[in-house]
Amino acid sequence: MKKYLLLTVLFINVSVFGQKGPKIEFKDKDNTIDYGTVYKEDDSGVRTFEFTNTGDEPLIITNVQSTCGCTVPSKPTEPILPGKTGKIDVKYNMNLGPIRKTITVESNAVNVDEGRVAIKIKGEVIQKPIENLLEKKKTSPMMQ
């Protein structure tokens, strides 16, 4: 019985880890870029997801789409050769408030379910406080 169990485990490992074809691996932890807290006026909203083709065949990104029109992704136009890196630029329109968006990447990668992988952006967009130059400063050099 132990022999059959060992053979089954071995077969599963070979079929999972022995996949031939293109594979996509994103650089960012959990496939997420965190904008942090940013000022609307100071940030273009553009971030770049870098990935590597860790497989043994060219990786083709067929589609990249966002969950809403406020996030515009761009995809590579050429195949990514084995061992090479590619990038997907994402431009968020910097609406005030929290950022929680998902972008779906479709490819011929064999290491993700149906060639699809979700990448995400998060953070918060705030407006710069307006400084009133006419208002008295709380501390002045004369009061020291």
C-alpha positions as CSV (number, residue, x, y, z in Angstrom):
1,M,0.0,0.0,0.0
2,K,2.9,2.4,0.8
3,K,4.3,1.7,-2.6
4,Y,1.2,2.9,-4.3
5,L,1.0,6.0,-2.1
6,L,4.6,6.8,-2.9
7,L,4.0,6.3,-6.6
8,T,0.9,8.6,-6.5
9,V,2.8,11.4,-4.7
10,L,5.7,11.0,-7.2
11,F,3.4,11.2,-10.2
12,I,1.6,14.3,-8.8
13,N,5.0,16.0,-8.3
14,V,6.2,15.2,-11.7
15,S,3.0,16.4,-13.4
16,V,2.9,19.7,-11.4
17,F,6.6,20.6,-11.4
18,G,7.5,19.1,-14.7
19,Q,5.2,21.3,-16.7
20,K,6.7,22.3,-20.1
21,G,5.8,25.7,-21.6
22,P,5.8,29.3,-20.6
23,K,5.4,30.3,-17.0
24,I,4.7,33.8,-15.5
25,E,6.2,34.9,-12.2
26,F,5.5,38.4,-10.9
27,K,8.1,40.3,-8.9
28,D,5.8,42.0,-6.5
29,K,4.7,40.2,-3.3
30,D,1.2,38.7,-3.7
31,N,1.1,40.3,-7.2
32,T,0.2,43.6,-5.5
33,I,1.6,47.1,-5.8
34,D,0.8,49.4,-2.8
35,Y,0.7,53.0,-3.7
36,G,0.6,53.9,-0.1
37,T,-0.9,57.3,0.8
38,V,-0.3,59.7,-2.1
39,Y,-1.3,63.2,-3.0
40,K,-3.5,63.5,-6.0
41,E,-1.5,66.5,-7.3
42,D,1.9,64.9,-6.9
43,D,1.4,61.5,-8.5
44,S,0.9,60.4,-12.1
45,G,-0.9,57.2,-11.0
46,V,1.4,55.0,-13.2
47,R,2.9,51.9,-11.7
48,T,4.7,49.0,-13.3
49,F,4.3,45.3,-12.7
50,E,7.4,43.3,-13.6
51,F,7.3,39.6,-14.4
52,T,9.6,36.9,-15.7
53,N,9.0,34.0,-18.0
54,T,10.4,31.2,-15.9
55,G,9.3,28.5,-18.4
56,D,11.0,27.1,-21.5
57,E,8.8,28.5,-24.3
58,P,7.8,32.1,-25.2
59,L,5.2,33.7,-23.0
60,I,2.4,35.6,-24.8
61,I,0.2,38.1,-22.9
62,T,-3.0,38.0,-24.9
63,N,-5.1,40.4,-22.8
64,V,-4.9,42.7,-19.8
65,Q,-8.1,44.2,-18.5
66,S,-9.2,46.1,-15.4
67,T,-12.4,45.9,-13.4
68,C,-13.2,49.5,-14.1
69,G,-12.4,52.4,-16.5
70,C,-10.5,54.3,-13.8
71,T,-7.5,51.9,-14.2
72,V,-5.9,51.6,-17.6
73,P,-3.4,48.7,-18.1
74,S,-1.0,48.2,-21.1
75,K,0.4,44.9,-22.2
76,P,3.6,43.8,-23.9
77,T,3.1,43.5,-27.7
78,E,6.0,41.0,-28.2
79,P,6.4,37.5,-26.7
80,I,8.6,37.3,-23.6
81,L,11.3,34.7,-24.2
82,P,12.3,32.2,-21.6
83,G,14.3,33.8,-18.8
84,K,13.4,37.3,-19.9
85,T,11.4,39.9,-18.1
86,G,8.4,41.9,-19.2
87,K,6.3,44.7,-17.8
88,I,2.7,45.7,-17.5
89,D,2.1,49.4,-16.9
90,V,-1.1,50.4,-15.0
91,K,-2.4,54.0,-14.8
92,Y,-4.9,54.8,-12.1
93,N,-6.8,58.1,-12.6
94,M,-6.1,59.2,-9.0
95,N,-9.7,59.7,-7.8
96,L,-9.7,60.8,-4.1
97,G,-10.2,57.9,-1.7
98,P,-9.1,54.3,-1.3
99,I,-7.6,52.4,-4.2
100,R,-8.6,48.7,-4.5
101,K,-8.5,47.5,-8.1
102,T,-7.8,44.2,-9.8
103,I,-6.4,43.7,-13.2
104,T,-6.7,40.3,-15.0
105,V,-3.7,39.2,-17.1
106,E,-4.5,36.5,-19.7
107,S,-1.6,34.5,-21.2
108,N,-0.5,31.2,-22.4
109,A,1.3,30.5,-19.1
110,V,0.9,26.9,-17.9
111,N,1.6,27.6,-14.2
112,V,-1.6,29.6,-13.6
113,D,-5.2,28.5,-13.8
114,E,-6.4,28.8,-17.5
115,G,-3.5,31.2,-18.1
116,R,-5.1,33.9,-16.0
117,V,-3.6,35.7,-13.1
118,A,-4.9,38.6,-11.1
119,I,-2.6,41.6,-10.2
120,K,-3.8,44.3,-7.8
121,I,-3.2,47.9,-6.8
122,K,-4.1,49.4,-3.5
123,G,-3.5,52.5,-1.5
124,E,-5.2,55.9,-0.9
125,V,-5.3,59.1,-2.8
126,I,-5.6,62.3,-0.7
127,Q,-5.6,66.0,-1.5
128,K,-2.8,68.2,-0.3
129,P,-3.8,70.5,2.6
130,I,-4.1,74.1,1.5
131,E,-1.7,76.4,3.4
132,N,-3.1,79.8,4.1
133,L,-0.2,82.3,3.8
134,L,-2.2,85.1,5.4
135,E,-2.9,83.1,8.6
136,K,-0.5,83.9,11.5
137,K,2.1,81.2,12.2
138,K,1.9,79.7,15.6
139,T,5.6,80.2,16.3
140,S,7.5,83.2,15.0
141,P,11.1,84.1,15.3
142,M,10.2,87.0,17.6
143,M,8.4,84.8,20.2
144,Q,11.4,82.6,20.9
